[in-house]
Structure formats: structure tokens, C-alpha cells
Amino acid sequence: MDKTELKKISAVVSKRLGRKIFFVSAEALKGGFQADAYKIISDDGKAFFLKKMKRSGEAGFEMPERHLLSFKVSHGMTKRSGLKPEPIGVIIARGEETVILPELDEEASLYHVQEFADGLGENFWDSLVARKEKKTVDEKDRKEIRAITEILVSIHNTTRPDFSQAVLKSLYNDSLQSILAHPGYFFRFLSDFGPKHPFLPRSKHGKFVELILFVIYKFENDFERLKVLHGDFWGTNIFYQPDGKVSVVDFSRIPYGEPGIDVGYFTAQFLWFYHDTGNKYFKNLGELFIHNYENQTGDRKIRQSLCLPLGLLTLLYCNQRFHPDNNSASEKSFFNAVVASLKKGKFSWGKSKR
């Protein structure tokens, strides 16, 4: 660490502690997977422990957002322990600005603010619910799907930072692993399917995870496919406005990775409504979306890679905790279609039992 860094850290620590602290030296300690460690010494001889984000890494820690979460968790754990010496805080330095973040604990409220477009209409999911009796894909549908596909493609074509090949590979593989591991949703939701569940009892959980891993391993290290992602691209986050424009909100969880994750999130809606209603309109609408994406991107692997999030989405669409009014026949039909796609490693609609 250089003197400029130490000076910046000195200023914010002094402000937090309410007394003058001036760091004069830093001694490197044995670091960890995501951070370098230092013992920093103040001019009055007192020692402090410091972790500094590594600029390179693996498992998604190329992204500073992941470091921020990890550092805040580390700070909170130390704070709650009540042990001495106490933690001081998490610092962000960017250019000339250096700040120490406010305390985050059970008393805090968190917000993320994003502008909504003017004249925002209903979200796409609600509009699908209203079409359960519709039978034919018409020009209005085609225009809507084309606009939604175009905005997804524009997200995927966003210029990304000039990462090294090693970082690209790590980020890409992290997006695949995030389906099971980040932020812990998969196994939390899987546990909702108890020992006597009619089609996914706990005795079959292992085989279900194995099918998902089969698809993940097919795409492992295929980092040339890496794109900027939305991460939660489904109907409640998409708004089609009367003037034909599309607004998207709530980018979540996975910043870079396999584009099939976004495409799979969006396709799963049509798969659910097809199996819930037996109405081929939803299958045809979903095929239109996939076909448009293929044509706009030239991606001929998308029908394989969109299977990646389907296992996780099954645990949401067929989960009685979230959907207590679901028809059990619809859930089983949807589940069987997902399992068939995972086994083949390529998306298929299956046959609706409704």
C-alpha cells in the first residue's frame, strides 16, 4: 500500500473514531481468496488490521459488488460478537472520493432507487395472465415480443470492461454456478419439497440436481458466450408501454455470464402458462420469442443454454409457499417438461396435460 492510500484511510477512520489517526506504514500479512491483508500502523504506534479488495480473483469476486457484500458481512459478524478490538467499518475509495459506509444491522432499511419510464403500463406477467383465453398470436403480440427481444439483445450487447481471458472464464463459470449457489435460493427452495411431495420428494432431490449439473457442465468454460446480463428477466420486471417502448427494472444477482440465463427466465413464463392452461397460444408466443432471439443474435446454442435456469425456476413455479392456489396437475406437467429438457440438454415444450 502506498502513502496516498494510507492518507485517505487515515482521514475517514479519524472521522469515524472522532480522534486524529494518521497511518504511516503497512505490513503485508497472509491474505485470502478475495482480499489482501495488512497490518497498518499509526504514528502513535497503534496497529490496525486492514483487508483490501483484490483486483483479480475467481468465483465472481472480480466484481466489486461481491467484495462489498463480503466485507459488510465480515464487519457485521465482528460487531455482533462483542469482542475486542472492535471493527471500524468498510471503506470505499474511488478517485478523489473516499467514504466509510454507515453501519448496517437489523435496525437498518435498504433501498435501491431506479427511475420508471413516463406513462408506464402494466407489467408483462399481468398481461399474460389476462390472455389465458387468447388463441392466436396476432400482430400486436409480434410487435410486443419483437420490442422485448430487442431490449434484451441490447442488454446482452452492452460493452463490457476489457477483462483478461482468465477473468472472462471465471465470470462466465460463476454465472453458471450462481444458478445453484448464489445467493442461496436454490437449496432454500428445494427444501420446500418435502419427503412426501408428489413428484419431487426428497428421495429424488439428488437426481434433480444431477440433471441441472449435466447442463451446467456442458457450458462450463464457454466464456466466449459471456454477455452483460439482466439476471431476473421475467414479466414483473418488464413493461410494454402504449407507444411501443419497453422499460426494464430490477437488474439482479448475475452481472455477467451466459445469455441463456436471461432467455430461460423469460421463456419459463410461456412454458408455465402452456402447461397451466393447455393453450397452445403460449407455446407459440414463446417460440416466437426464442426465434426472434436466435435471428437477432445468431446464437444457435440458445435452445440448449436456456435450460440452465429451468431447474431453479421449477422450484419457484411449483412451490406451494409462493403459489398455494396452483393446480397440482399443472405443476406436475410443467415439472415433467423441465425434466425432459434437462435430460436432453435442449429445451422442449413437452405435452400439456391440461
C-alpha positions as CSV (number, residue, x, y, z in Angstrom):
1,M,0.0,0.0,0.0
2,D,1.3,3.5,-0.8
3,K,1.2,6.7,1.2
4,T,-1.7,8.1,-0.8
5,E,-3.9,5.2,0.2
6,L,-2.9,5.4,3.8
7,K,-3.6,9.1,3.9
8,K,-7.2,8.6,2.5
9,I,-7.8,5.8,5.0
10,S,-6.5,7.9,7.8
11,A,-9.0,10.7,7.1
12,V,-12.1,8.5,7.1
13,V,-11.1,6.4,10.1
14,S,-10.3,9.6,12.0
15,K,-13.8,10.9,11.3
16,R,-15.4,7.7,12.3
17,L,-13.5,7.4,15.6
18,G,-13.7,11.1,16.5
19,R,-10.0,11.5,17.0
20,K,-6.9,12.0,14.9
21,I,-5.5,8.9,13.3
22,F,-2.6,9.0,10.9
23,F,-1.3,5.8,9.3
24,V,2.4,5.8,8.5
25,S,3.1,2.2,7.4
26,A,1.6,-1.1,6.1
27,E,2.9,-4.6,6.6
28,A,1.6,-7.3,4.3
29,L,0.1,-10.3,6.0
30,K,-1.0,-13.6,4.6
31,G,-4.1,-12.8,2.5
32,G,-7.1,-14.9,1.4
33,F,-9.0,-15.9,-1.7
34,Q,-10.7,-12.5,-2.3
35,A,-8.6,-9.9,-0.3
36,D,-5.1,-8.9,0.6
37,A,-4.4,-8.4,4.3
38,Y,-2.3,-5.8,6.0
39,K,-1.2,-4.6,9.5
40,I,-1.3,-0.8,9.3
41,I,0.5,1.3,11.9
42,S,-0.5,4.8,13.1
43,D,2.1,7.4,14.1
44,D,1.4,6.7,17.7
45,G,2.4,3.1,17.3
46,K,-1.1,1.5,17.3
47,A,-1.8,-1.4,15.0
48,F,-5.0,-1.9,12.9
49,F,-6.0,-4.8,10.6
50,L,-7.0,-4.0,7.0
51,K,-8.4,-6.1,4.2
52,K,-8.1,-4.7,0.6
53,M,-10.1,-6.0,-2.4
54,K,-8.1,-8.0,-4.9
55,R,-8.4,-6.6,-8.4
56,S,-8.4,-10.1,-9.8
57,G,-9.9,-13.3,-8.5
58,E,-12.4,-16.1,-9.1
59,A,-16.0,-17.1,-8.3
60,G,-17.4,-13.7,-9.1
61,F,-15.0,-11.7,-6.9
62,E,-13.9,-9.9,-10.0
63,M,-16.9,-7.7,-9.3
64,P,-16.6,-5.1,-6.5
65,E,-20.2,-5.6,-5.6
66,R,-19.4,-9.1,-4.3
67,H,-16.5,-7.7,-2.3
68,L,-18.8,-5.1,-0.7
69,L,-21.2,-7.8,0.4
70,S,-18.4,-9.9,1.8
71,F,-16.7,-7.1,3.6
72,K,-20.0,-5.9,5.2
73,V,-20.8,-9.4,6.3
74,S,-17.3,-9.6,7.9
75,H,-17.8,-6.3,9.6
76,G,-21.3,-7.3,10.9
77,M,-20.1,-10.7,12.2
78,T,-17.2,-9.0,14.2
79,K,-19.6,-6.3,15.5
80,R,-22.1,-8.8,16.7
81,S,-19.5,-10.9,18.5
82,G,-18.9,-8.1,21.0
83,L,-15.2,-9.0,21.1
84,K,-12.3,-6.5,21.3
85,P,-10.8,-4.9,19.3
86,E,-13.9,-3.6,17.6
87,P,-14.3,-3.3,13.8
88,I,-14.3,0.2,12.4
89,G,-16.1,-0.1,9.1
90,V,-16.0,-0.7,5.3
91,I,-14.3,1.9,3.2
92,I,-15.0,2.8,-0.5
93,A,-12.3,4.8,-2.3
94,R,-12.9,5.9,-5.9
95,G,-10.8,8.6,-7.5
96,E,-10.7,11.5,-5.1
97,E,-13.6,10.3,-3.1
98,T,-13.1,8.1,0.0
99,V,-16.0,7.3,2.3
100,I,-16.6,4.9,5.2
101,L,-20.1,3.3,4.9
102,P,-22.8,3.7,7.5
103,E,-23.4,0.9,9.9
104,L,-25.7,-1.9,8.6
105,D,-27.6,-4.0,11.1
106,E,-31.1,-5.3,11.9
107,E,-32.3,-1.7,12.5
108,A,-31.4,-0.6,9.0
109,S,-33.7,-0.4,6.0
110,L,-32.2,-0.9,2.5
111,Y,-33.5,0.7,-0.7
112,H,-32.5,0.7,-4.4
113,V,-34.0,3.5,-6.4
114,Q,-34.5,3.4,-10.2
115,E,-36.4,5.7,-12.5
116,F,-39.6,4.4,-14.0
117,A,-40.5,5.5,-17.6
118,D,-43.3,8.0,-18.0
119,G,-46.7,6.5,-18.9
120,L,-45.7,3.1,-17.6
121,G,-48.3,0.4,-18.3
122,E,-48.9,-3.0,-16.7
123,N,-46.1,-5.5,-16.4
124,F,-45.7,-8.3,-18.9
125,W,-46.7,-11.0,-16.4
126,D,-50.0,-9.4,-15.6
127,S,-50.7,-9.0,-19.3
128,L,-50.1,-12.7,-19.9
129,V,-52.5,-13.6,-17.1
130,A,-55.1,-11.6,-18.9
131,R,-54.6,-13.6,-22.1
132,K,-55.4,-17.1,-20.9
133,E,-58.3,-17.4,-23.3
134,K,-56.5,-15.9,-26.3
135,K,-55.9,-18.5,-29.1
136,T,-53.9,-16.8,-31.9
137,V,-50.7,-14.8,-32.0
138,D,-51.5,-11.6,-33.7
139,E,-49.6,-8.5,-35.0
140,K,-49.8,-6.8,-31.6
141,D,-48.2,-9.9,-30.0
142,R,-45.4,-9.9,-32.6
143,K,-44.7,-6.2,-32.2
144,E,-44.5,-6.6,-28.4
145,I,-42.3,-9.7,-28.5
146,R,-40.0,-8.1,-31.0
147,A,-39.6,-5.0,-28.8
148,I,-38.9,-7.1,-25.7
149,T,-36.4,-9.2,-27.6
150,E,-34.6,-6.1,-28.9
151,I,-34.2,-4.6,-25.4
152,L,-32.8,-8.0,-24.1
153,V,-30.4,-8.2,-27.0
154,S,-29.3,-4.6,-26.3
155,I,-28.6,-5.5,-22.7
156,H,-26.6,-8.5,-23.9
157,N,-24.7,-6.4,-26.4
158,T,-23.7,-3.8,-23.8
159,T,-19.9,-3.1,-24.0
160,R,-18.2,-4.8,-21.0
161,P,-14.9,-3.9,-19.5
162,D,-11.8,-5.2,-21.2
163,F,-11.3,-8.2,-18.9
164,S,-8.5,-10.7,-19.4
165,Q,-9.3,-14.2,-20.7
166,A,-8.9,-15.6,-17.2
167,V,-11.4,-13.2,-15.7
168,L,-13.8,-13.8,-18.6
169,K,-13.7,-17.5,-17.9
170,S,-14.2,-17.1,-14.2
171,L,-17.1,-14.7,-14.6
172,Y,-18.8,-17.0,-17.1
173,N,-18.4,-20.0,-14.9
174,D,-19.6,-18.0,-11.9
175,S,-22.9,-17.3,-13.8
176,L,-23.5,-21.0,-14.3
177,Q,-22.7,-21.8,-10.7
178,S,-24.9,-19.0,-9.5
179,I,-27.9,-21.0,-10.6
180,L,-27.2,-23.3,-7.7
181,A,-25.1,-21.3,-5.3
182,H,-25.8,-17.6,-5.3
183,P,-27.5,-16.2,-3.4
184,G,-28.6,-19.4,-1.8
185,Y,-32.1,-19.5,-3.3
186,F,-31.9,-22.9,-4.9
187,F,-31.4,-25.1,-1.9
188,R,-33.6,-23.0,0.2
189,F,-36.5,-23.5,-2.2
190,L,-35.6,-27.2,-2.8
191,S,-36.1,-27.8,0.9
192,D,-39.8,-26.8,0.5
193,F,-40.3,-30.0,-1.4
194,G,-40.7,-32.4,1.5
195,P,-40.4,-36.2,1.8
196,K,-43.9,-36.9,0.6
197,H,-44.1,-34.4,-2.2
198,P,-46.0,-36.0,-5.1
199,F,-43.4,-35.5,-7.9
200,L,-40.2,-34.1,-6.2
201,P,-39.8,-35.8,-2.8
202,R,-36.5,-35.5,-1.1
203,S,-35.5,-39.0,-2.2
204,K,-35.4,-37.5,-5.8
205,H,-33.6,-34.3,-5.0
206,G,-30.2,-35.7,-5.8
207,K,-31.2,-36.8,-9.2
208,F,-32.8,-33.5,-9.9
209,V,-29.6,-31.6,-9.0
210,E,-27.6,-34.0,-11.1
211,L,-29.8,-33.1,-14.2
212,I,-29.1,-29.4,-13.6
213,L,-25.3,-30.1,-13.3
214,F,-25.4,-32.0,-16.6
215,V,-26.5,-28.8,-18.4
216,I,-24.1,-26.6,-16.4
217,Y,-21.1,-28.8,-17.2
218,K,-22.0,-28.7,-20.9
219,F,-21.4,-25.0,-20.9
220,E,-18.5,-24.8,-18.5
221,N,-15.6,-22.6,-19.7
222,D,-17.5,-21.5,-22.9
223,F,-16.5,-17.9,-21.9
224,E,-16.7,-16.5,-25.4
225,R,-20.5,-16.6,-24.9
226,L,-20.2,-14.2,-21.9
227,K,-22.6,-11.2,-22.1
228,V,-23.8,-8.4,-19.8
229,L,-27.0,-9.8,-18.1
230,H,-30.2,-8.6,-16.6
231,G,-30.3,-11.5,-14.2
232,D,-34.0,-11.5,-13.5
233,F,-35.6,-11.0,-16.9
234,W,-39.2,-12.0,-16.4
235,G,-42.6,-10.4,-16.7
236,T,-42.9,-8.5,-13.5
237,N,-39.7,-6.6,-14.4
238,I,-40.7,-5.8,-18.0
239,F,-43.2,-3.1,-19.0
240,Y,-44.5,-2.7,-22.5
241,Q,-45.8,0.9,-23.0
242,P,-48.6,2.1,-25.3
243,D,-46.1,3.8,-27.5
244,G,-44.3,0.5,-28.2
245,K,-41.3,1.2,-25.9
246,V,-40.1,-1.4,-23.4
247,S,-38.9,-0.5,-19.9
248,V,-36.9,-2.9,-17.7
249,V,-36.3,-2.7,-14.0
250,D,-34.6,-4.7,-11.2
251,F,-31.3,-5.9,-12.6
252,S,-30.4,-8.7,-10.1
253,R,-27.8,-11.1,-8.9
254,I,-25.7,-12.0,-12.0
255,P,-24.0,-9.1,-13.8
256,Y,-22.1,-11.0,-16.5
257,G,-22.5,-14.5,-17.9
258,E,-24.4,-16.9,-20.1
259,P,-27.2,-15.2,-22.1
260,G,-29.3,-18.3,-21.9
261,I,-30.0,-17.5,-18.2
262,D,-32.0,-14.4,-19.2
263,V,-33.6,-16.1,-22.1
264,G,-34.6,-19.1,-19.9
265,Y,-36.2,-16.8,-17.3
266,F,-38.4,-15.2,-19.9
267,T,-39.2,-18.5,-21.7
268,A,-40.3,-20.2,-18.5
269,Q,-43.3,-17.9,-18.3
270,F,-44.7,-19.2,-21.6
271,L,-43.9,-22.8,-20.5
272,W,-45.8,-22.4,-17.3
273,F,-48.9,-20.8,-18.9
274,Y,-48.9,-23.5,-21.6
275,H,-48.9,-26.3,-19.1
276,D,-51.3,-24.5,-16.7
277,T,-53.9,-23.8,-19.4
278,G,-53.2,-26.3,-22.2
279,N,-53.5,-23.2,-24.5
280,K,-51.0,-23.5,-27.4
281,Y,-51.1,-19.7,-27.8
282,F,-48.5,-19.5,-25.0
283,K,-46.3,-22.1,-26.7
284,N,-46.5,-20.2,-30.0
285,L,-45.7,-16.9,-28.3
286,G,-42.7,-18.5,-26.5
287,E,-41.5,-20.0,-29.8
288,L,-41.8,-16.5,-31.4
289,F,-39.6,-15.1,-28.6
290,I,-36.9,-17.8,-29.0
291,H,-37.0,-17.5,-32.8
292,N,-36.6,-13.7,-32.6
293,Y,-33.7,-14.0,-30.2
294,E,-32.0,-16.5,-32.5
295,N,-32.5,-14.3,-35.5
296,Q,-31.3,-11.1,-33.8
297,T,-28.2,-12.7,-32.3
298,G,-27.3,-15.6,-34.5
299,D,-27.0,-17.7,-31.3
300,R,-27.6,-21.3,-32.3
301,K,-26.9,-22.6,-28.8
302,I,-29.7,-20.7,-27.1
303,R,-32.2,-23.6,-27.0
304,Q,-29.6,-25.5,-25.1
305,S,-28.4,-22.8,-22.7
306,L,-31.9,-21.5,-21.8
307,C,-32.3,-24.8,-20.0
308,L,-29.8,-23.6,-17.4
309,P,-32.2,-21.8,-15.0
310,L,-35.2,-24.1,-15.5
311,G,-34.4,-26.3,-12.5
312,L,-34.3,-23.3,-10.2
313,L,-37.5,-21.8,-11.8
314,T,-39.3,-25.1,-11.3
315,L,-38.8,-24.7,-7.5
316,L,-40.5,-21.3,-7.8
317,Y,-43.3,-22.0,-10.2
318,C,-44.3,-25.3,-8.5
319,N,-43.8,-24.1,-4.9
320,Q,-46.9,-24.0,-2.7
321,R,-45.3,-21.5,-0.4
322,F,-45.5,-18.9,-3.3
323,H,-48.4,-20.3,-5.3
324,P,-50.8,-22.0,-2.9
325,D,-53.6,-21.9,-5.5
326,N,-51.6,-23.8,-8.2
327,N,-53.3,-26.7,-9.9
328,S,-51.4,-29.8,-9.0
329,A,-51.8,-31.3,-12.5
330,S,-50.3,-28.1,-13.9
331,E,-47.3,-28.3,-11.6
332,K,-46.6,-31.9,-12.5
333,S,-47.0,-31.3,-16.2
334,F,-44.6,-28.3,-16.0
335,F,-42.1,-30.2,-13.9
336,N,-42.1,-33.1,-16.4
337,A,-41.4,-30.8,-19.3
338,V,-38.5,-29.2,-17.4
339,V,-37.0,-32.6,-16.6
340,A,-37.3,-33.7,-20.2
341,S,-35.4,-30.6,-21.3
342,L,-32.7,-31.1,-18.7
343,K,-32.2,-34.7,-19.7
344,K,-31.9,-33.8,-23.4
345,G,-29.9,-30.7,-22.7
346,K,-32.1,-28.8,-25.1
347,F,-35.4,-27.0,-24.5
348,S,-38.6,-28.7,-25.4
349,W,-42.2,-27.8,-24.6
350,G,-43.5,-31.2,-23.6
351,K,-47.1,-32.0,-23.8
352,S,-49.6,-30.2,-21.6
353,K,-51.8,-32.5,-19.5
354,R,-54.5,-29.8,-19.2
